[in-house]
Amino acid sequence: MAKIITLTLNPSIDKSTKVDALIPEQKLRCESPTFEPGGGGINVSRALKRLGSPSIALYLSGGHQGDFFNELIAKENIDSFPFRISGNTRENMIVLETGTNKQYRFGMEGPKIEETEWKDLLWEITKQKNVDFIVASGSLCPGLPVDFYAELAEISRQIGAKFVLDTSGPALNAAANKGVFLLKPNIGELANMCGMEEIRTEQVQEKALEIINRGKCEIVAVSLGAQGAIMVTKDKYVHIAAPIVKKRSTVGAGDSMVAGMVFQLSQNKSIKETIMMGVACGSAATMNYGTELCKLEDVNTLFQWIETHGIVEIK
């Protein structure tokens, strides 16, 4: 079985609750909150576990909130490596307004990471053995250099691991220029990488190939929201439609998509099967409230639908 390490630089305690209506300047009665471990790589590990694949969740943890976060991870029986920092792990708030079924997400800034801390973290990763995949998902904390993921890409090559990255902004561009195995931008992020204001769906293959042909990555998976996703390699193009589902939350949908793709790649599945599973997992995550992520039975049902109805184009 493949050895997969997920990395979360800015994890969060996700507190979810419901309220009848969000009204300013009034005391609002909320339901009892639920607490779940969140953050990009953490969500990838949680989703991988639901698909039946183990992983090791490496994440930054600090303060009393970090201790609570560690307890939440332990309850989910995920193998973990909490890397201790001096700052406090952040907490996010997700509120569902039941009267309108609208979800409000309040994201807090993460702790500042000291230079000695992030350098020690990278050194720790260089010592890992027999790693097949390193999956980094999420934003950078304050204090981390913009080329942190680019350095991680180089370390991944050195230890023989395939580096999968889902981030945005300058950190995405820096890593793409360095080279990764799989990039997962959305269509807006792809446009930014190409110096364009926007990209049409029919332009995705051309622009993804520009990145690949620089020799900097092997696979580009572009999420298109309601239009599904496109996966491009040097010689393959697959466009998969997103199934129509009742959406209850978008939290962790992108991370579930990454988990589905890594799950398939770790089993040497085809590019078509890889993006199909990614779309199935991402769509399944939106069917659940709060930060529940994808459920295996939903993933299997949606995957079967995609096999029959969801293949838009292959070439």
N, C-alpha and C positions, 0 to 999 in steps of 0.2 A: 504494500500500500504506500502511496506517495506521502512524503513528509512535507506538510504545508505549514508555513509560519505566516500568521497575519500580524501586521504592525498597525497600532493605533497610537498616534502621537498626541491626539487631543480627545481622549475618551470623555464620556459624560454619564452622570447618573440621570437617566431620563425619567422624569416624574410626569405621569399622565393622569388627567382627571377630566370630568365632564361637568358642565354647567348649563342651565336652561338657556341663559342669554348673557352675553358680555355687555354690561351696562356701565358706563363710566361713573365714577364717584359714588358708587353704591357698594355695600358689602354683599358679596356674591356667595351663595351657598354651593359649594362644590362637593362632588362625590369623593369618597375616600380614595386617595391617590394610589397608584401602583408605581413601583420603582423597578426599573430594568437597566441593565448595563448597556450603554450605547456608545456610539462612535463608529467610524467606518469599518476598520478592521475587526472590531469586536462583533459588529453585525454580520460580517462575512463569516466569522467563526461560528456564530450562532446558527446562521443559515446552513453552513456546511454540515453541522451536527445533525440538523433536521433531514438533510439529504443522505445521511449515513456515512459521512466522511469526517474523520477526526482532524484536528488541527491544533496548533499551539498558538495561543493568543498572547503576543508580546505587546505590552502597553505601558505607558507612563502612569505612575500612581503616586499621589502625594496627599498628606494631611489626613484628618479624620474622614473626610469624604472619600479619599483614596482607600482607606481601610474598609469603608462600607461598600465601595465599588468592588473590592476584592471578594467580599462576602457574596455579593450578587453573582459574580462570575462563578464562584465555587458552587452555588446552588444550582447552576446550570450544567455542572459536571463537564466543564470545558477545561482542557489542559491549558494552563496559563503560566506566564512569566511576567509578573508585575515588576517593572523597573522603577525603583524608588527615586522620586525627585523631591526637592524642597518645597515646591509650590503645592497648592491645593487642587485636587481634581475638580472639574467644573460640574455644575448641575444645570440641566435644561428642563424646560416646562412645555408640555403639550396639552392644550385645552381643546376639548370638543364641545362646541356650542350645539346642544341637542336640538334646539328650536329650528336651526337652519342647516344642521349637519355640516357646518363649516369647522375646519380644524385650524387652530392657531398655534404656531410653533415659536417659542421664545428661546433663542440660542445665546448662551453666555460665552464670553471670551475665555479662553483657556489660560492656564498659569504660564508665567514666563519661565522658559527653560534656560538654565545657565549653560555657558559654553562647555564647561567641564562635563555636564550631564549628557548633552547630546553627543559629544565626542566619545564618552564612555559607552553610550548606547551603540554607536556604530562599531566600536571595538568589540563589544559583546557579540554583535552579529557576525563579525569576521571569524569568530571562534566556533560557529555552528557547523555541524558536520552532516553530510548526506541529506542536504535540503533540496527538495525538488522545486518548490515554489515559495517565493516570498511575495505576499500580497499586501500592498500598502494602500489604504483607503482613508480619505479624510483630509482635513485641513491641517496646516502647520500651526503650532502654538507660537505665541510671541517669544522672540529670542532665537528661534530656529532660522538658519540661513535659507534663503530662497532656493539654493541648490542642494538642500539636504537630500531630497529624493534622487537627484542626479548622482550624488555620492553613493547613495544606497544602490543605485543601478550598477555602478562600478563594482561595489562589494559583492553584489549578487553574482556578477560574472566571475569574480575571483573564486567564489566558493561553489560555482557550478549550479546555481539556482536560477530558475526562470522568474523574472521580475514582472509582476502584474501591478499596474498603477491606476488608481482612480482618484484624481484630485483636480484642481482647477487653477486658473490664473498663472502667474509667473512660475510657480513651482512645477506646474504641468509642462510649460514650455521648456524650462531648464532640463527637466528629466527627459523629455522627448528628444532634445538635442544631444543628450548623452547616450540614449539608447535603452529601450526596455523590450521585454518579450511581448507584452500586451498592454495597450493603452485603451482606456474606456472614457473618451470624452463624450459629452452630449453635442448636438449639432452646433450650438452656439459656441462651445469651447473649441470645436474643430475650426470654426470660422476665425476665432481669435488666434489660433495657432498658425493659420494661413494668412493672417494680416487682412482679413476681410470682415465687413460688417455683418454679413449673413451668407449662408450657403443654402442652396436649394437641395432637396433630396436627390435629384438627378446628378448633382455635382459631388456627392459624398465620395463615390469611388475614386474619382479623379484626385480629389484633395487628400484623401487617405493614402493613396498611392504615392503622392508627392512626399509624404512623411516617411513611408516605408522605403521608397527608392533612395532616400538619403542614407539608407543602411542603418538607421537608428532604431528601428523596431520591426517586429515580424507580423504582428496582428494589430489592427485597429478596429475596435468595436464601438460603433457610434449609436447612442441611444437617441431615439426620435420622439419620445413621449408617446402620444396616442397612435403614432404611425409605426410603432414597433422599434426595430433596431436593424442596423446593417453591420455586417462583419466583412472586413476586407483583408486579404493577404496579397502577396505578390502575384498570385495566380488564381485567386478565388474571390467571388463576390456573392454574398447571400443577404437578401432582404427578407425579414420575417415580420409579419403583421402582428400587432398586439391584439389579443383577444379582448372582446368587450366584457368587462366585469363591473360589478357594483363596487365603486371605490369608497373605502372607509378611512384610509390613511395612506399617505405617500412616504411616511417615515421608513427608511431602510429599503425602499424599493430598488434603488441603484445598487446597494450593497448585496441585496439578494440576487440581483442580476449577475454581479461579479462572482458570487458564490456558485451559482449555477454553471457559469462558464468554466471556472477553475475545476469544479467537480468533474465536468466532462473531459477537460484537457488532461486531468490527472489520470484518466482512464483511457487516454489515447483515442478519444472519440473524434469524429470528423468535424470540420469547421461548421457544416450545416447543423449537426447535432449539438454542437457547442452553443451556437447563438440561439437555437431553438430552446435549449434549456435555460439560457440566460433570460430570454423573454418570458418563459413560463414562470420562472422564479420571481422575476420582477413584478409581473402582473399579479401573481398569487399574493405577494406581500401587500399590495394595495387593497386586498379584500378584507383585511383584518384591522381592528382598531388599534390606535396607539402605536406601540413599537413591537407588536407581536411578530412581525416579519412573516415569511412564507410558511405554509403548512404543507407537508408532503402530499397529502391527498389532493389538495388544490393544485399543486405543481403537476402531479401525474395527470389529472383531468385536463389541465390546460395544455400540457405537452401533447396529449393525444389530439386535442382540437387543432393545434398548430400543425401537426403532421398531416392532417386532412385539409385544413382550410387556410393555414397561415403562411404558406410559402409564397411570397410575392414574386421573387425573381432569384434565379441562380445562374451564375455564368462563370 
